[in-house]
């Protein structure tokens, strides 16, 4: 057998495999022309979490969302005046928002601003409650700490998400003040584990 024919045969097989792979890949991903591309674009439209389509894909463990249905927030853990540790709350992350109310003026308990830097809206709450509040924010929005904070520099205000969080804290406080003791809202009331509440 001639070496030249053998070389052409091997090159032909390799070229055939490469072309076959490229064509199969285009067909399976819908990058070709015609109906597969239209089907792919329709599929992409329906997977948006924030769209109002009924067939939206939600994050794992997300409760179902029905338009027009109000879902009450989970109850607060422990007593209103006690910190989560005193009330027996678990140390891990929780979507239950501890009280944002400051300690009474005469209390000798260490406050958040005495232990941590750049505390603005959460001044006066017990220092051991601050981390429980932060974990409630984290769980309610389905994010990590670095969503609002710079890693290992939590006191910095460089991220706009931190400024937004401060506005949201004030919104929760104002809303709960208007509602009175009948019911209370938390971050989870609207966010349900997403950075943007479903509309």
N, C-alpha and C positions, 0 to 999 in steps of 0.2 A: 504494500500500500504506500502511496506517495505521501510524504510528509506535508506537502503543500495542501493536499486535500484534507488531511487530518486537522491542520491548523484552521482552514476555512470552516470545517465542521464545528470545531469547538467555539470559534468566534460567532458562528451563526446561532448556536445554542445559547450562548451568553446574551447576545443581542435580543434574541427571542424572549428569554426570561425577563430581561430588563423592561422591554416594551410591554410584555404581558403584565408585569407588576404595576407599571405606570397606568395602563388602561384600567386594570382592576381597581386600583386605588382611586382613580377619578370617578369611576362608576359608584363605588361604595360610599364615598364621601359626598356625592352629589355635586361635584364641581363641573360635571359635564353639562351639555346643553339640554334643554327641554324639561320634561316633567320632574326628573330627580331634583333639579335645582329649585323648582317651585315648591316641591314637598319639603325640602330642607329649610327654605325661608319661612314657610308656614310653621314648621316645627320650632324654629328659633323664636318666632313671635309668641308662641304659647308658653315658653319656658320662663318668661319674665316673672319674678316674684311679685313685683309691684304693679303688674297690669291688672285690669279688672276682669279679665277672662275667667270663666268658671273653671277651666281646666289648667290652672296655673300649677307649677311645680313649687312646693314649699320646702324649706329646709327640713332635715330629719327631725323627728319628734315635735314638729310644729303642729299646734292644734288646728283643726279645720276652720276656715274663715267663710262665713256666710254673710253676704252683704245685708245690712240693715239689722243684724243681730248684735246686741251688746253683751259682751262676756265680762262678768265682774272680775276684778283683780283678786288674787288670793289674799287671805287675811294676813295681817301683820303678825309676826312671831313674837311671843313673850308679851310682857306688859309694856305700856306706852312709855313709862318713865325709866325702866331698867334697860341696861345694855343687853345685847344679845347673849353675852357670856353669862350674866347673872340670871337671865331668863331660861337658860339651858338650851339655847339655840346651837345648832351644829356649827363647827368652825369652818366648814367648807363653803364653797360657793352656793348661793341661794338667790332665787328671784324675788324672795320676800324682802321688801324694803324696810329696814329698821327705822325707827322714828328719827326724823330730821330735826326734832325740837331740841333746843339747847337745854343744858342743865340749869336748875334754879341758881340764882345769883349766890346763894350762901353755900353751895355745894363745894366740897374740898376735892372732889374727884378730878383727876388730870383731864384737861380739855384737849381737843384735837390740835388746836393751834399752839399748844405748849410742847407737843411732841413732834409735830410735822411742820414743814415749811409751806408758806404761801397758801394757807387755808383762808378762804374768803367767805363763801356762803355757808359753810358747815362749821363756822366758829361756834364754840360753846357746847358742841356735842362731846360725849366722852371719847377719849382717844382710842379706847379699845373698840368702840362702835364704828369708827371711820372705815376700817378695812371691811367690815361686814356690809357697810353701805356701798363701798366700791365694788365688792363682789356681787352685790345685788344689781348694780348698774351693768356690770360685765355680763351676767347671766341674762338679764332682761333684754339686752341688745345683741347677744350672741357674738361678742367680740372678746379680744384680749386686752390687757391693760394698755398695750402700746397703741391701741386705737385712739386714745385721748392723750396718753402720756409718752414722753420720750424715755426710753429704757434707761433705768438707773438715774434719771434726773426728773423725778415725778413733780418737783416744784415748778418746773419751767412752764410757761404759757405759750409755747411756740405753735401748738397745733390748734386749728380752729375748732376741732371737735371738743376740746376742753372748754372753750368759750361757750359753745352750744350746750354742753352739759350743764354749765352754770345757769344758763337761761332755763333749761329744762327743770333743774332743781327748784328754781323760783316758781316756775309754772306749777309744779306738783304742790308746792307749799301754798300758793294762792288758791289753787283749785280745792285743796283739802280744807282751807280756811273757809271757803264759800260753802262747801258741802256740810261743814260741821262734823258732828260725830256720827251721823247716820251711815256714811260710807266713806271710804278713802280710796284714792287712786294712787297707783305706783307707776314706775316706768314700764312695767310689764303690761299694764292696762292697755296701752296702745302699741307698744313695740312687739310684744309676743316673740322675742328672740331674734328680731331683725333690726338692722340699723335704721331703716326707714319703715314707719308704720304702714301697714296695708291700707290703701285708700278705699 
